[in-house]
Amino acid sequence: MKPRRAEIELIYEGKNISRDISPYLVSLSFTDNTGKADDLQIVLEDREGKWSNPWLPKAGDKITAKIILYSWYRPGSVHSVPCGTFEVDSINISAPPESVTVRASSLPSNSRLKNERNTKAWEKVTLSQIAKRIGAAAKLKVLFETDDVTYDRIDQTNQTDIAFLVDIADKEGVSVKVTNDAIVLFDDLKYESMVPVRKIERGQSDILSYAFDLNTVDAAYAACTVSYLTTVKPAKKNAKDKPTERKRRPTKKRTKPAKLMIKGSYRIPGKIGPELKLNERVASVAEAIKKAKKALRQKNKEVERGSLTLMGDYVLVQGVTVNLSGFGGFNGKYFIETATHTVSGSGYDVRLELRKVLGY
């Protein structure tokens, strides 16, 4: 029976080069991101100079990668981490020792999504329509896995399309991910409510390192209030209500539009603390309450964060939750925002960037 091992499968421009690249492979790292494109980094030994000249990769070349685990959890078992499809966007040569580093992104290398800044007013449009138009321009599919939002008007000011989409989605409590030739929009709260895929316990699990951070600067709010001062135009008089006799009437002062304050609040049940106050355009009290809850979540996401490096585990990917224990006041349920899977001569490990699940 062969021992536990991690192997790499690489499809380069449609050709499987896994065996060809194996003697030169120093390491492969796959970063599974939230809010930006996934990344792939391949480091190759190049003492013979093959990778820096005849085999030098080209910008825009496509790579599909997979990490395959043999006998990882039990003898004879096979599991995999599908990394996805990427395009080469940078190449670095360095020495000593002679090596070539190839970096690739899940965003097309020449995509206007990341290379072109735009200023544009979007009117009478939904979040899904914005995502689909941006995706179509970059020739990417769009997977919309959340409730839609309608905007009367929203401005994109000197931003790349992907930065603009991430920005407006974030305000709605929606995460954006670019992977496998697709833009995915999903609801954070829905994924946070899912059952944890692993229990990670200090002293029991294969933890290589860890760090936690508690931050209450511009965070740890107990409530949020959204206010918007709008004007209400007076109703126009109906033509049939006008006097029929042509008589000179005293001049009336023009009626000024009335001011209307729309306000909505959300407070975390049983929570005592500072209140976040925002001035944002809303059309109703219900919309103001909804925005207040989302804004509160976005701020409070920054309160408790952590990072863990463990022995590689194929289920620890972006978008799942884990239960942590043995870490004192930092115990609890966490959401994985970023997972970096690395295979090298020293083995296979995964580094996680996490945030505490809020529960509201």
C-alpha positions in Angstrom: 0.0 0.0 0.0 1.5 3.4 -1.0 1.8 6.0 1.8 -0.3 9.1 2.1 0.6 11.6 -0.5 -0.5 14.8 -2.4 0.0 15.1 -6.2 -0.7 17.8 -8.7 -2.6 17.6 -11.9 -2.0 20.4 -14.4 -3.7 20.9 -17.7 -1.8 23.6 -19.7 -3.4 24.9 -22.8 -5.4 21.7 -23.0 -2.5 19.3 -22.5 -1.9 17.3 -19.3 1.7 18.2 -18.3 1.5 16.7 -14.8 4.3 14.2 -15.4 6.5 16.5 -17.4 6.4 19.2 -14.7 6.8 16.9 -11.7 10.7 16.9 -11.7 10.8 20.7 -11.6 7.9 21.5 -9.3 9.1 23.3 -6.1 5.6 24.3 -4.9 2.1 25.0 -6.0 -0.3 27.3 -4.1 -4.0 27.8 -4.8 -5.7 30.7 -3.0 -9.5 30.4 -2.8 -10.7 34.0 -2.3 -13.8 36.0 -1.3 -14.3 39.4 -2.9 -11.6 39.0 -5.6 -10.3 36.5 -8.1 -8.8 33.2 -7.1 -5.0 32.9 -7.5 -2.6 30.2 -8.6 1.2 30.3 -8.0 3.6 27.7 -9.4 7.3 27.8 -8.5 9.6 25.7 -10.8 13.3 24.8 -10.4 15.2 26.0 -13.5 18.9 25.0 -13.2 18.8 23.8 -16.8 17.2 27.0 -18.1 14.3 25.3 -19.8 11.5 27.2 -18.1 13.2 30.6 -18.7 13.5 30.1 -22.4 12.1 27.3 -24.6 9.4 26.4 -22.0 8.7 29.9 -20.8 4.9 30.3 -20.3 3.1 33.2 -22.0 0.7 35.7 -20.5 -2.9 34.6 -21.2 -2.1 30.9 -21.3 -4.8 28.8 -19.6 -4.0 26.4 -16.7 -6.4 24.1 -15.0 -5.2 22.7 -11.7 -6.2 20.1 -9.2 -4.7 18.7 -6.0 -5.2 15.0 -5.6 -4.9 13.3 -2.2 -4.2 9.5 -2.0 -4.7 7.6 1.2 -4.9 10.9 3.0 -7.5 9.9 5.6 -7.6 6.2 5.2 -5.7 3.6 3.1 -6.9 3.6 -0.5 -9.0 6.8 -0.3 -8.8 9.4 -3.0 -9.9 13.0 -2.6 -9.3 16.1 -4.6 -9.2 19.9 -4.4 -10.4 21.3 -7.8 -8.5 24.6 -8.0 -10.2 25.7 -11.2 -9.1 27.4 -14.4 -6.7 30.3 -14.5 -4.9 32.6 -17.0 -1.2 33.4 -16.6 -0.8 37.0 -15.8 2.8 37.3 -14.5 6.1 35.4 -14.7 9.2 36.0 -12.5 12.7 34.6 -13.0 15.2 34.7 -10.0 18.5 33.2 -8.8 20.2 31.8 -6.9 18.8 29.2 -6.9 17.5 29.4 -10.5 13.7 29.4 -10.4 10.7 30.5 -12.4 7.5 31.7 -10.6 4.3 31.6 -12.7 1.3 33.4 -11.3 -2.2 33.0 -12.8 -5.6 34.5 -12.0 -9.2 33.3 -12.4 -9.8 36.6 -14.1 -8.9 36.7 -17.8 -5.4 38.4 -18.1 -6.6 41.1 -20.5 -10.1 41.5 -18.9 -11.6 45.0 -18.7 -12.9 43.8 -15.3 -9.6 44.5 -13.6 -7.7 46.7 -16.1 -10.2 49.4 -17.1 -11.6 52.1 -14.9 -15.1 53.4 -15.7 -17.4 56.2 -14.6 -21.0 55.5 -15.2 -24.5 56.1 -13.9 -26.6 53.0 -13.6 -30.3 53.8 -13.5 -33.5 51.7 -12.9 -31.4 48.6 -12.5 -31.1 45.5 -10.3 -28.0 44.0 -8.7 -28.3 40.9 -10.9 -28.6 43.0 -14.1 -25.4 44.9 -13.2 -23.6 41.6 -12.5 -24.9 40.1 -15.8 -23.9 43.2 -17.9 -20.4 43.3 -16.3 -20.0 39.5 -16.8 -21.1 39.7 -20.4 -18.6 42.4 -21.2 -15.8 40.1 -19.8 -17.3 36.9 -21.3 -17.9 35.4 -17.9 -21.0 33.5 -16.7 -22.9 34.9 -13.8 -24.3 32.7 -11.0 -26.7 34.8 -8.8 -27.4 33.0 -5.5 -29.0 35.7 -3.4 -32.1 38.0 -3.2 -32.1 40.7 -5.8 -31.9 44.5 -5.1 -33.3 47.3 -7.2 -31.6 50.7 -7.6 -33.2 53.9 -8.9 -29.7 55.2 -9.5 -26.2 54.1 -8.5 -22.9 55.7 -9.6 -19.7 54.0 -10.7 -16.9 56.5 -10.3 -13.5 55.8 -11.7 -13.6 52.1 -10.6 -12.9 48.9 -12.4 -16.1 46.9 -13.1 -15.1 44.2 -10.6 -14.2 46.7 -7.8 -17.6 48.4 -8.4 -19.5 45.2 -8.3 -17.7 44.0 -5.1 -18.4 47.4 -3.5 -22.1 47.6 -4.1 -22.6 43.9 -3.3 -20.7 44.2 0.0 -23.2 46.9 1.1 -26.0 44.4 0.5 -24.3 41.7 2.5 -23.5 39.8 -0.7 -20.1 38.3 -1.5 -18.6 38.2 -4.9 -16.3 35.4 -6.2 -14.6 35.0 -9.6 -13.8 31.4 -10.3 -14.0 28.9 -13.3 -14.9 31.5 -15.9 -17.8 32.7 -13.7 -18.8 35.6 -11.4 -20.6 34.2 -8.4 -22.7 36.3 -6.0 -23.9 34.7 -2.8 -25.5 35.6 0.5 -23.0 35.5 3.4 -25.7 34.9 6.0 -27.0 31.8 4.2 -23.5 30.3 4.1 -22.8 31.2 7.7 -25.9 29.3 8.8 -24.6 26.0 7.3 -23.4 23.2 9.5 -19.6 23.4 10.2 -17.6 21.0 8.0 -14.9 20.5 10.7 -14.2 20.8 14.4 -10.7 22.2 14.9 -9.5 21.7 18.4 -6.2 23.1 19.8 -4.1 20.2 21.0 -6.0 17.6 19.0 -6.1 18.8 15.3 -3.1 19.1 13.1 -2.5 22.8 13.7 0.8 24.2 12.6 0.3 27.8 13.7 -2.5 30.2 14.6 -3.3 33.8 15.4 -6.4 35.7 16.5 -7.3 39.4 16.6 -10.0 41.3 18.5 -10.7 44.7 17.0 -13.3 47.2 18.3 -12.1 50.3 16.3 -15.0 51.3 14.1 -16.6 48.0 14.8 -18.5 46.2 17.7 -21.6 48.3 17.2 -24.8 47.3 19.0 -27.2 49.1 16.7 -27.5 51.0 13.4 -29.8 53.8 12.2 -30.2 54.8 8.6 -31.7 58.2 7.9 -32.6 60.0 4.7 -34.1 63.5 4.3 -36.2 63.6 1.1 -38.6 66.1 -0.4 -42.3 65.5 -1.2 -43.6 67.6 -4.1 -47.2 69.0 -3.5 -49.9 67.3 -5.5 -50.8 69.0 -8.8 -54.2 70.5 -9.1 -56.6 68.8 -11.5 -57.6 70.9 -14.5 -61.3 70.5 -13.7 -60.8 72.1 -10.3 -59.7 75.4 -11.9 -62.3 78.3 -11.7 -64.3 78.8 -14.9 -64.7 82.5 -14.6 -61.8 84.6 -15.8 -61.4 86.8 -12.8 -58.3 88.4 -11.4 -57.3 86.5 -8.3 -54.7 87.4 -5.7 -51.2 86.0 -6.3 -50.5 83.0 -4.1 -47.1 82.1 -2.9 -45.6 79.0 -4.5 -45.9 76.1 -2.2 -42.4 74.7 -1.2 -41.9 71.0 -1.4 -42.3 69.4 2.0 -39.4 67.7 3.8 -39.8 64.1 4.9 -37.3 62.2 7.1 -37.2 58.5 6.5 -35.6 56.6 9.3 -35.1 53.0 10.3 -33.1 51.2 12.9 -31.9 47.7 13.8 -30.5 46.7 17.2 -28.8 43.4 18.1 -31.1 41.7 20.7 -29.7 42.1 24.2 -26.6 44.0 22.9 -25.4 47.1 24.6 -22.9 49.4 22.8 -22.4 52.3 20.4 -24.8 53.0 17.6 -23.7 53.3 14.0 -25.5 56.3 12.2 -25.7 56.5 8.5 -27.2 58.8 5.9 -28.2 56.8 2.9 -30.8 57.1 0.2 -33.9 55.0 1.0 -37.5 55.0 -0.2 -39.2 53.6 2.9 -38.8 52.8 6.6 -38.7 49.0 5.7 -35.8 49.7 3.3 -34.0 51.8 6.0 -34.3 48.9 8.6 -33.0 46.4 6.0 -30.0 48.6 5.2 -29.3 49.2 8.8 -29.1 45.5 9.6 -26.8 44.9 6.6 -24.5 47.8 7.5 -24.3 46.6 11.1 -23.2 43.2 9.9 -20.6 44.6 7.5 -19.0 46.7 10.3 -19.1 43.9 12.9 -17.5 41.4 10.7 -14.2 43.0 11.5 -14.5 42.4 15.3 -13.1 38.9 15.7 -10.8 37.4 13.1 -8.2 34.6 13.0 -5.8 32.7 10.8 -4.9 29.1 11.0 -2.3 26.9 9.2 -3.1 23.2 9.3 -2.1 20.0 7.6 -3.9 20.0 4.2 -7.6 19.2 4.2 -9.7 19.1 1.1 -12.9 20.3 2.8 -11.4 23.5 4.1 -12.3 25.9 1.3 -13.7 29.4 1.0 -17.4 29.7 2.0 -17.7 26.9 4.6 -17.8 27.2 8.4 -15.7 25.5 11.1 -16.0 25.2 14.9 -13.0 26.2 16.9 -12.3 25.0 20.5 -9.4 25.2 22.8 -8.7 28.9 22.0 -10.3 30.4 25.1 -12.4 33.5 24.3 -11.9 33.0 20.6 -13.8 29.7 20.5 -16.9 29.4 18.3 -18.1 29.1 14.8 -16.1 30.8 12.1 -16.6 31.5 8.4 -13.6 30.8 6.0 -13.0 33.9 3.8 -9.8 32.7 2.2 -8.1 29.3 2.0 -4.6 28.9 0.6 -3.7 25.3 -0.3 0.0 24.7 -0.8 1.8 21.5 -2.0 5.6 21.5 -1.8 8.5 19.2 -0.9 7.7 19.6 2.7 4.1 18.3 2.3 0.6 19.7 1.9 -0.9 22.4 4.2 -3.7 24.9 4.1 -3.8 28.4 5.6 -7.2 29.8 6.5 -8.3 33.4 7.0 -11.5 33.4 9.2 -14.0 35.6 10.8 -16.4 34.9 13.6 -20.0 34.1 12.6 -22.3 36.9 13.8 -25.6 35.0 13.9 -27.8 37.8 12.6 
